[in-house]
Amino acid sequence: MNFVAQERKGVSFDIEELSWILYGSKAQFELRQQVIRDIENDPILFAGVKEYERDFLEHREICWAKVVRITQILKDKPKEYQDAFNAIMGCVDRSVSMRHFVHFPLFLGQIIHSGTKEQQDRWVKPAENLQIIGCFGMTELGHSSYLQGIETTAEFDSNSDEFIIHSTKPTATKVWIGLSSHTATHIIVFARLIINGKEYGVQLFMVQLRDPNTGRLLPGRRVGDMGPKFGRAGLDNGWVRFNHVRIPRKDMLMRWTQVDASGNVSLPSQFATALAYGQTVMERVSSARSASYFSICGLTVAIRYVVTRTQGVGDPQVMNFQAIQHRLLPHLATSYACWFATSELWKQFCDAQTLLEQGNEAEFLSGLPERHAQSCGYKAFLSWWTVDALETSRRCLGGHGYSMFSAVPALIGDFGVVTTGGGDNIVIAQQLAKFLVKNWKTASRKPVFGAVEYFTSGIANEIRNSKSISWPVKTFEDLNDLSVFPQAYDFLALWLIHRAASRLVILSADLSESDAWNETMMDLLACARAHIWRSVLYSFLIKLQSLESTASQAINNALKNVFKLFALFWMEAQLGDLMKSQYISPAQAELVSSSVLRLSKELRKDVIGLSDAFAFPDIVLNSPLGAYDGDLYTKYLSALENTRGTYEVVPYWEKLIKPLTSKL
């Protein structure tokens, strides 16, 4: 019996209608489907499960061939098509999407952002046409992406009108630089500017690495590969070291900071400094968006497998077991919440960029601290959750989850870097915590707005005044009033922020600012986590409210249950703090946990429809065990029968096995 096809017929809502909602409109969904067909029909871009068996150099070569092909395809396409295409390719081949990202948004984007008009005229067109191929040289061995710790120097020689780029010590080696080990002809180097012995901060310098005709490194450059990695094997991460490499003065990116031939320095305005600071927001917002994509891919594979798999007395579907429902359904509900929240986060980022393009610098700058803080929090907590969701998906596949053909191990390996790349989550989560504590103090004196507007709410005032507050929920039926959830999330975030801020004040009386912060770090991380999941919850709730008059009743009913499951799941994850604060009682804590189980069971009938609605086709999932048509075992066996590891006689039989077995 094909359980997947059978369950698809029994879904309580129109799956395609839900897909239109997820992608914004019917037109956007259809554009996405067209992109998928274009990728599927391209002989270079899609290769199926044999991707999992590539050797090292073959993988790198094919990966770059795909980048070149994508550049050709997107050259004359409208922006909407390009955005949809890049989003899909980010799921189809994560190594390809990262190589594309390093060259175009990072390298080329930095030229546009930080280069003068003359420099843009020199480098933009060649970079767009891949006549020069670039990488982004920020991260160093000793201090990672901590800019204040950069040890590479750029010392100005006024006699020759050149900068001397030098790795001052082994820890100044640039590491994990995408595209550097095999591909890049040029690198934008982050280095300390030194003129006549005086430092002028970290600046950016264009340095050629390789001869574009021979591919050989130029003198003074040492480059190597980072070796075997946990994931993204097709991305050529490398290490780069410089030995007194001379470059012309005109190759320092000088849109914001200028150095003339005499060594006089013009430092950037406050706006330019803030603008450079704001560039990190894009990468973190993109990482947060990718969390939804990765989690849905892994969960879809696991759900289709456990719907198909039967086991136990009476041969029931594994999906019917409470333990499986409890492991998968809350994560699926969280995927919906994060999908809507990060869609809104991306819109806010794009709106801010529009302000900048229109020359509205003041309004752009006014919202930058919040955008930075929120993007840090979203990236940290959503990527941590995604790692958990993917590992849960792998385990629900049983022994087959250990197979690369399931696709989930590759998802785990490829996504894992997000928790540390682009800023370690522990570090950037504290950026959000710092923003929250600062605004909590401000809100006691005057109104605050945006993501922290709730700091001046009635609940906030009651917490400041140590008044007792409790959750007004007694029964499962009380949860039909969705307003009880934002009340709980408001309280928890505010209580934790107040606790962290208060402890900082107390500890600061006897400790230095940094020591007091360190002693409060776990409290600060807890309040940042609560704030982000509150932000996610509100985005989901606002989306639900917008659908009440536009979507079918069946869709509204299903999504309200998804919302409740998400909200209760994350309350259950934070029960310790909710009970410490005495906001909920032991009986209410039991209600929260039992309601998670009950809602998971209620959504069981729609699990195929809820995962199908994201419309990730077989070319994206690339997993026989997650095949859309439900014929999982046939496709899995076909992959096994055609694997490179299948031999009639293995090559090492004569040398290592026959000498043993022939003695029988």
Residue, then its C-alpha position, 0 to 999 in steps of 0.5 A: m500500500n502507498f501510504v503517502a498517496q493515501e494520506r495525501k487524499g485525506v488531508s483536511f485542507d487544500i494543499e496548493e492553497l496553503s502553498w500559495i500562502l507560504y510563498g506569498s501568492k499564486a504567482q510567486f508559487e508558480l514562478r518557483q515551480q518554473v525555476i524548479r523545472d528549469i533546474e531539473n531539466d538542466p544537465i549540469l545543475f542536477a545529478g541526483v543521488k550520485e552527488y553523494e559519491r563524488d570524490f574530492l576533486e570531482h566534487r569541486e570541479i562539478c560544483w564550479a561548473k554549476v556556478v558558471r552555469i548559474t551565472q549564464i542562466l541568471k545574466d538576463k533574468p529579472k530580479e524576482y526570478q534570480d531570487a527564486f532561483n538562488a533560494i532553490m539552488g541553496c537547497v539543491d546544492r549548498s556548496v554551489s550556493m555558497r561558492h556563488f554567495v562568496h563571489f557575488p554578494l560578498f566579494l562583488g558586493q563589497i566592491i560596490h559597497s566600499g569601492t570608489k567609482e574608479q575602482q568599481d569601473r575597474w572591477v565590477k564588470p570583470a567580476e560579474n563576468l567571472q573574469i576575476i574571481g574573488c574571495f573575502g579575507m576576513t577570518e583569521l586563525g587566532h581571532s576568527s571574525y573578531l575584527q579588533g583582533i585582526e593581525t594582518t597588516a597593510e603598511f604604507d610605503s610612500n616612496s613606492d606609493e604601495f601598501i605592504i600586506h603581511s601576515t605578522k605571525p602564524t595566527a594572522t593566517k586567513v582561514w576558512i576563506g571560501l573559494s581561496s584554495h582552488t578558484a579565486t584570482h583575487i581576495i579582499v583582505f581585511a588588514r590593519l592600516i599602518i602609516n609611519g608607525k600609526e594605526y588607522g584601524v582595519q581597512l580593505f585591500m584588493v590583492q591578486l592571488r593567482d595568475p588568471n592564465t596559469g592559475r599559479l600563485l603570485p610571489g609572496r602568497r601561500v594558499g592551501d586547502m582546509g582539508p576534509k570538512f564536516g559538510r559542503a565538500g564542494l566549497d574550496n575553503g582555504w587558508v591564505r598567508f602573505n609575506h610582504v606582498r606589495i600592492p598599488r595604493k589605488d588597490m585599497l578600497m577607498r570609498w570611505t577611508q582615503v589615503d593619498a600619496s603623501g600618506n595623509v588619511s581621511l577617515p570615514s564619516q559616522f554614516a560610513t562606519a555604521l553602513a559597514y557595520g550594517q553589512t553583517v545584517m544581510e548574512r545573518v538574515s540569510s542564515a536565519r531564512s535558511a534555517s526554515y529551508f533546511s529544517i523542512c527538507g529534513l522533516t519532509v524526508a522523515i515524515r514521508y518515511v515514518v508514514t510509509r514504515t510499518q512496524g510492531v504488533g498489527d504492523p501499524q505505521v510508525m507515524n502513529f506512535q506517540a513518541i514519533q509524533h512528539r519528536l516530529l510534529p512540534h518541529l514541523a510547527t516550528s518550521y511554519a513559525c520560522w518561515f513566516a517570521t523570517s519572511e517578515l525579517w527579510k522584508q524588513f531588511c529589504d525595506a531598509q536597503t530601499l531607504l538607503e538606495q533612496g538616500n534616506e540615510a537618517e531613517f536607515l541609521s535609526g533602525l540599524p541597531e535593532r536590525h543588527a540585534q534582531s538579526c543576531g538573535y534570529k541567526a543564533f537561536l533559529s540555527w541552534w533549533t535547526v540543528d536539533a530538528l535535523e538530528t531528530s529527523r535523522r534518528c526518526l529514519g532509524g538505521h537508514g538515517y545513517s545513509m547519505f542516500s537519506a539526504v539528512p546527514a548531508l543536511i546536518g553537515d552542510f547546515g552545521v557551519v551556520t551555528t559558528g560561521g558568520g559569527d559564533n552563535i554564543v557571541i552574537a546572541q550576546q549582541l542581542a542581549k546587550f541591546l535588550v538590557k540597554n533598552w530595558k534600562t531606557a524603558s524605565r525612563k521613556p518610551v521605546f519602540g519597535a521590537v522592544e516596545y513591549f518593555t513599556s507594557g503593563i506586564a513590564n511595569e508589574i515585573r519592575n514592581s515585583k507584582s505577582i502575575s499568573w497565566p490565566v489558563k486552566t483547561f485545554e479549551d482555554l487555549n482556543d483563545l490565542s491571546v493567552f500565548p503572547q501573554a505568556y511569551d511577553f511575561l517570560a521574556l520580560w521576566l528574564i530580561h529584568r533578572a539579567a539586568s538586575r543581576l548585572v547591576i548587583l554584580s557591577a558594584d564589586l566586579s569590572e563590567s566585563d567580569a559582571w557580564n561574564e558572571t551573568m552570561m547564561d541569564l543574558l543568553a536565556c533572555a535573548r532566547a525568550h525574546i527571539w521566540r516571542s518575536v517569532l510567535y508574534s510574526f506567526l500570530i500576525k500572519l494568522q490574523s491576516l488569513e482570517s478573512t482571506a484563507s479557507q476555514a480549513i486552512n485557518n483551522a489547521l494553521k491555528n492548531v500548528f500555531k498552538l503546537f508551536a507555542l506550547f512546544w517552546m513553553e514546554a522547553q522553558l518550563g523551568d523558568l516559567m515555574k521559577s517565576q511562578y507564572i505557571s503552576p505545576a498543574q499548568a505545566e502538566l497541561v502544557s506537556s499534555s497539550v503538546l501530545r494532544l495537538s501532535k495527535e490532532l495534526r497527525k492526519d494532516v502531516i503529509g499535507l503540512s509538509d507537502a505545502f512547502a513544495f520541496p520536490d524530489i530534486v531538492l530533497n534528493s532522497p529516495l526515502g523522501a520521494y514524493d510519490g511514496d515509492l520509497y523502498t523501490k527508489y532506495l533499493s535502486a540507489l543501493e544497487n547502483t552505488r559505487g560500493t557495489y562490486e562482484v569482486v572488490p579490487y582488494w580481494e586478491k591482495l587482502i582477502k584471498p590469502l586468508t580464505s584460500k587456505l580453507 
